[in-house]
Amino acid sequence: MTQSLLQIDVIQDGQTIPNGYIDKYNLEKRDIFYPSNGEARSNFVGIVQRDESILISIPKHFMHVSDFKTQSTPEKKKYTRLIMDSINASVLGYQNSSYDSELDTSSNFALAAYFNIYEYFAQYGLYQEDYQEIRPNSGNKVSWKDTLRKSNKFFSNGNIIFSPLYYKKRRSNQTLITECMISILNYTQSLLGDFITLPDTSKIANKGFNKNIFNNESVILKLQEILTTTFKDINRQLIRNIIIFLKKVNDNKLEVVDIKYYSFAHTWETAVEKYLNDHFLGISKDNEVIFSNTNTQKKFIKDKISYNDANKFSYWRLEPDHVLIDDKNKFIYLFDSKYYTNLKDLNHKQFVYHILYSNGWPTYQIYDSLILPTEEKSFTEEYLKLNKKYSLRDRTPVNIYLTYLNMIEVLENFIK
């Protein structure tokens, strides 16, 4: 496929899918949802490639689709790399037990196996089988064992002369495993390098890739045979990852790629936490959240609240996404990330968070805000100003804000 001829189509997570795209890109049932009006809408973020056409499903509030369409091809690729790199970073680093790779992602491309193969390449280079060559009159070190056994022996002035002397020389032999490594690394770079930031393989780029490695069951059978006679753990792991990668490719024709992510909320939450820890400065007099261009190194954490003493339900937990308790100033910053298209009602869980922290730290002031993405400039607005009639007695008013962060800025900070 010639990248310059690539057709780039775009849709947006949560928005209507244009006519024809479902069939053109073979979108699956879980890729789509139907609201009450019956129009098919995207249910994923990611890329779907079919030969010389690629469909990009961008996140909610990343950019207006109309604006994305007007970008140049290099800019479209740049923004796609930002999205896909953010997903990869959040998946590889996400520690929350609610993340399930089987439920949250769908791909016919074994990216994890690719990265494991590259890790071997970065640490050890291309796979090679070392062996010793024994040759007469040439080598690095005399092999006395072979010299005594093979050479002619002469006596001269009471000394034994061996002729010829046999030398040891260490040599390396490239194998099928080596060829698979080269082909997998270069093929992935050629197919996805424009849309995902992949590690540097320039040292082997001139070797190209062997198409006969792919869609070839005999190659996998041979690798499985080699695996049974390989005993070094690091090499066994390499061979297993090669087999995983090739099996994925074999299930599809070349230049057909699906990398779809159904839980971009995980990525948004992880990226927001880094952004808060890197740039959060404080709150203005007008209750606007203030961020600094320099690194502030705050310590927001995902807090766990055990609030129920009833024995039967004592395992219940609440987990606000981003909490910073400033004991010195008696101030609590209570933030929760929300990956929404629109906010239509009160977020009752956030209200409960506020009440629990107010009761647990009665002498502390609380600033409470939901954090949502926007394609516009970042800003803060009032969300809940609880009517005095319903306020707790002798307590400060319950106020909750909405902080909108520019998604591109947050993601760029996440992967830098």
Secondary structure, DSSP 8 states (H G I E B T S, - for coil): --GGG-EEEEEEBTSB--TTHHHHTT--GGGEE--TT---EE--EEEEEETTEEEEEE-TTSS-HHHHHTS-HHHHHHHHHHHHHHHHHHHHH---TT--HHHHEEESS-HHHHHHHHHHHHHH-S--EEEEEEEET-SSEE-HHHHHHHSEEEEETTEEEEES-EEEEEEEE--HHHHHHHHHHHHHHHHHTTTS-----GGGGGG---GGGTT-HHHHHHHHHHHHT---HHHHHHHHHHHHHHHHHHTS-TTEEEEEES-HHHHHHHHHHHHHHHHEEEE-TTS-EEE-SS------B---B-----GGGTT--B--SEEEEETTTTEEEEEEE---S---S--HHHHHHHHHHHHHSTTSEEEEEEEEEESS--EEEEEEE--GGGS-TTS---EEEEEEEEHHHHHHHHH-
